[in-house]
Amino acid sequence: MPLIAFTGNRFLADETLRDTLRARGLDARALPRVAGEDVTADALGPHLSPGLFGDGGVIVDLEGVKPDKALLELLAGAAVTVAVLDESPPTTRLKVYEGRGEVVPSPAPAKTGDVAGWVTGRAKKAKLALDRDASLYLAEVFGADLAGIAGELNKLALLDGPFTRESVRRVVGREPPGDSFAMLGAATTGRPGEAVTQLRRLLASGEDPFKLMGAVVWQYSLVARCVALQQEGGRITEQVAAQRLGVKPYPAKKALEVARRLNEAKIRTHLGRILDADLAMKRGLDASVALERLIVQLSV
């Protein structure tokens, strides 16, 4: 009988497992589920033989478990369907699954836009009238927590739509976490209101003000170096900036976006204001007040 390994995002893999077993005539809720310290040959043995009515099955959850080769061989040779939940199997286990059974991957969306697309698709499947901004709001609030998003969609299914960003926000009751790059981007384009909103969200989510100041210092050091690169002449791409700055492409891209709006005089002024705010915080001024004042100053 088949060994089926469900890999990838745990929430999606668990859902895929239930759907796959249902399509094969098995009810996942009725099957024994073995996990943790019970994943042993002795504990699994009684579940690996068919019952009086033919094929049975067992679900083996390998979260936190490192099965040895003998146990994997035991599962692969079972006379019933063995469904294995294995989020990130090493290459050796993956080869066993592929050689002795099948692998059903469940990759998860990672970027906010991709998560929003997943939300939209799930909402359509559930016949929820969720608009694009509402999907984006859920992606911003929950990030990669797909189970959390699914729970909110289940709540919305009990209410009357259509659902806009604002109506969903009232149900969920959470604000998206702040983004320090978005905060600086808003500041350097003269949008102090948005910049301060991002700062307040970061602080409300528990971010330490001194760590936030450290992030501002680091990010503006990248911005200043990008300004210098631009003055050298030639077109500076994010790939070139990442290489020259010795950082990953994303922070290089964001720093370059800010740098393109500044010149040497402006960056010197901003660096001076950052230094003043840093000293004020270290001398005992309320850190949140100093940061908010700084963000407003960077916006003008």
C-alpha positions in Angstrom: 0.0 0.0 0.0 1.2 3.5 -0.6 3.5 5.7 1.5 2.5 9.3 0.9 4.7 12.1 2.3 3.1 15.6 2.6 5.8 18.3 2.8 5.9 22.0 2.9 3.8 24.5 4.8 2.4 22.6 7.8 -1.1 24.1 7.6 -1.4 23.5 3.8 0.2 20.0 4.1 -2.3 19.0 6.7 -5.2 20.2 4.5 -3.8 18.5 1.5 -3.4 15.3 3.4 -7.1 15.3 4.4 -8.2 16.1 0.8 -5.9 13.4 -0.7 -7.0 10.7 1.7 -10.6 11.6 1.2 -10.2 11.2 -2.6 -8.8 7.7 -1.9 -11.8 6.7 0.2 -10.2 7.4 3.6 -11.4 9.7 6.4 -8.4 11.3 8.0 -10.4 12.0 11.2 -11.1 8.3 11.6 -7.5 7.2 11.2 -5.0 6.9 14.1 -2.6 9.8 14.3 0.8 9.1 15.8 3.2 11.9 16.8 6.1 12.9 19.1 7.5 10.3 21.4 4.9 7.7 20.1 6.6 7.6 16.7 8.3 4.2 17.4 8.2 0.8 15.7 6.4 -0.7 18.7 3.7 2.0 18.8 3.2 2.0 15.0 3.3 -1.7 14.5 -0.4 -2.4 15.3 -1.5 0.2 12.8 0.5 -1.1 9.8 -1.7 -4.1 9.0 -5.1 -4.0 7.4 -8.2 -4.6 9.5 -11.1 -6.9 8.9 -12.6 -4.6 6.2 -9.5 -4.3 4.1 -7.2 -1.3 3.8 -6.7 0.8 6.9 -4.3 3.6 7.3 -2.3 5.7 9.8 -1.1 9.3 9.9 2.5 9.8 11.1 3.4 13.3 12.2 7.2 13.8 12.2 7.3 17.2 13.7 10.2 17.2 16.1 11.0 13.6 15.3 14.1 12.2 13.6 13.1 8.7 12.3 16.0 6.3 11.6 16.3 4.3 8.4 14.7 1.2 10.0 11.6 3.1 11.0 11.3 4.6 7.5 11.6 1.1 5.9 8.9 -0.1 8.3 6.6 2.6 7.1 7.4 2.1 3.5 6.7 -1.6 3.7 3.3 -1.2 5.5 0.3 -3.1 4.2 -1.9 0.0 4.7 -1.8 3.6 3.6 0.8 5.6 5.5 0.4 9.3 5.4 3.5 11.1 6.7 3.5 14.8 7.6 7.1 16.0 7.2 7.4 19.7 6.8 11.1 20.0 5.7 12.5 16.5 5.2 16.3 16.3 4.6 17.5 14.9 1.3 18.0 11.4 2.6 14.3 11.1 3.8 13.0 12.7 0.7 14.8 10.1 -1.4 13.1 7.4 0.6 9.7 9.0 0.1 10.3 9.3 -3.6 11.7 5.8 -4.0 9.2 3.9 -1.9 6.1 6.1 -2.2 5.2 9.5 -3.4 5.7 13.1 -2.3 2.9 15.7 -2.2 4.5 19.2 -1.7 2.6 22.2 -0.3 4.8 25.2 -0.9 3.6 28.3 1.0 3.4 31.9 -0.4 6.1 34.0 1.2 5.8 37.6 -0.1 2.9 39.8 0.9 1.6 40.0 -2.6 1.7 36.2 -3.0 -0.1 35.7 0.3 -2.7 38.2 -0.8 -3.2 36.1 -3.9 -3.6 33.0 -1.9 -6.2 34.7 0.3 -8.1 35.8 -2.8 -8.2 32.3 -4.2 -9.3 30.8 -0.9 -12.0 33.4 -0.5 -13.3 32.7 -4.0 -13.4 29.0 -3.2 -15.4 29.7 -0.1 -17.7 32.1 -2.1 -16.7 35.1 0.0 -17.0 38.5 -1.6 -13.6 39.7 -0.5 -12.1 42.6 -2.4 -8.4 43.0 -3.3 -7.5 45.5 -0.6 -9.2 43.2 2.0 -7.0 40.3 0.9 -3.9 42.5 1.1 -4.9 43.7 4.6 -5.1 40.0 5.8 -1.7 39.3 4.2 -0.1 42.4 5.8 -1.5 41.5 9.3 -0.9 37.8 9.4 2.1 37.4 7.0 2.9 33.7 6.5 0.4 32.6 9.2 -2.0 30.9 6.8 -3.8 29.1 9.6 -4.6 32.5 11.2 -5.9 33.9 7.9 -8.0 30.8 7.4 -9.5 31.3 10.8 -10.5 34.9 10.0 -12.1 33.8 6.7 -14.1 31.2 8.6 -15.4 34.0 10.8 -16.2 36.2 7.7 -18.2 33.3 6.3 -20.7 33.7 9.1 -21.3 37.4 8.2 -22.9 39.2 5.3 -20.6 40.6 2.6 -19.2 42.1 0.5 -16.1 42.6 2.5 -13.8 45.7 2.1 -10.5 46.3 3.8 -12.3 48.5 6.4 -15.0 45.9 7.2 -12.5 43.1 7.5 -10.3 45.3 9.7 -13.3 45.8 12.1 -13.8 42.1 12.3 -10.1 41.2 12.8 -9.3 44.2 15.0 -5.6 44.3 14.2 -3.3 46.7 12.5 -0.6 45.7 10.0 2.9 45.7 11.6 5.0 48.6 10.7 7.8 48.5 8.1 10.9 50.5 8.8 11.8 50.8 5.2 8.3 52.0 4.4 8.6 54.5 7.2 11.8 56.0 5.8 10.4 55.9 2.3 7.3 57.9 3.4 9.5 60.3 5.3 11.8 61.0 2.4 8.9 61.7 0.0 7.3 64.2 2.4 4.6 62.1 3.8 5.1 62.6 7.6 1.6 61.2 8.5 2.3 57.8 6.9 5.8 57.7 8.2 4.6 58.4 11.8 1.9 55.8 11.4 4.5 53.2 10.4 6.6 54.2 13.4 3.7 53.9 15.8 2.8 50.5 14.4 6.3 49.3 15.0 6.3 50.6 18.5 2.8 49.1 19.2 4.0 45.7 18.0 6.7 45.7 20.8 9.7 47.0 18.8 12.3 48.5 21.1 12.8 52.2 20.4 16.6 51.9 20.6 16.6 49.0 18.2 14.5 51.0 15.9 17.0 53.9 16.1 19.7 51.4 15.3 17.7 50.3 12.3 17.3 53.9 11.1 21.1 54.5 11.6 21.9 51.3 9.6 19.4 52.1 6.8 20.5 55.7 6.5 24.2 54.6 6.3 23.2 52.5 3.3 21.3 55.4 1.9 24.3 57.8 2.3 26.5 55.3 0.6 24.0 54.9 -2.3 24.0 58.7 -2.7 27.8 58.6 -2.9 27.6 55.8 -5.5 25.2 57.9 -7.6 27.6 60.8 -7.5 30.3 58.6 -9.0 28.3 58.6 -12.2 26.7 55.9 -14.2 23.5 53.9 -13.6 23.4 52.2 -10.3 21.2 49.2 -10.2 20.1 47.3 -7.0 22.4 44.5 -8.0 25.4 46.8 -8.3 24.4 48.6 -5.0 24.1 45.2 -3.2 27.5 44.2 -4.4 29.2 47.5 -3.6 27.5 47.8 -0.2 27.9 44.1 0.8 24.3 43.6 1.6 21.4 41.5 0.2 19.4 42.9 -2.8 16.3 43.9 -0.8 17.9 46.4 1.6 20.1 47.7 -1.3 16.9 48.2 -3.4 15.1 50.1 -0.6 18.2 52.2 0.2 18.6 53.1 -3.5 14.9 54.1 -3.7 15.4 56.6 -0.9 18.8 57.8 -2.2 17.4 58.7 -5.6 15.3 61.4 -3.9 18.3 62.9 -2.1 21.5 64.7 -2.8 24.7 65.2 -0.7 23.4 68.3 1.1 20.1 66.7 2.1 21.7 63.4 3.2 24.2 65.4 5.4 21.2 67.3 7.0 19.4 64.0 7.6 22.5 62.4 9.1 22.9 65.3 11.5 19.3 65.0 12.6 19.7 61.3 13.2 22.8 62.0 15.3 20.9 64.6 17.4 18.0 62.2 18.0 20.4 59.4 18.9 22.2 61.6 21.5 18.9 62.8 22.9 17.7 59.3 23.5 20.9 58.3 25.2 20.7 61.4 27.4 17.3 60.3 28.7 14.7 62.0 26.5 11.6 59.9 26.0 12.8 57.5 23.2 9.4 57.3 21.4 9.1 61.1 21.4 12.6 61.5 20.0 12.0 59.0 17.3 8.7 60.6 16.2 10.3 64.0 16.1 13.1 62.6 14.0 10.7 61.0 11.5 8.8 64.3 11.1 12.1 66.1 10.6 13.2 63.6 7.9 9.9 64.3 6.1 10.5 68.0 5.6 
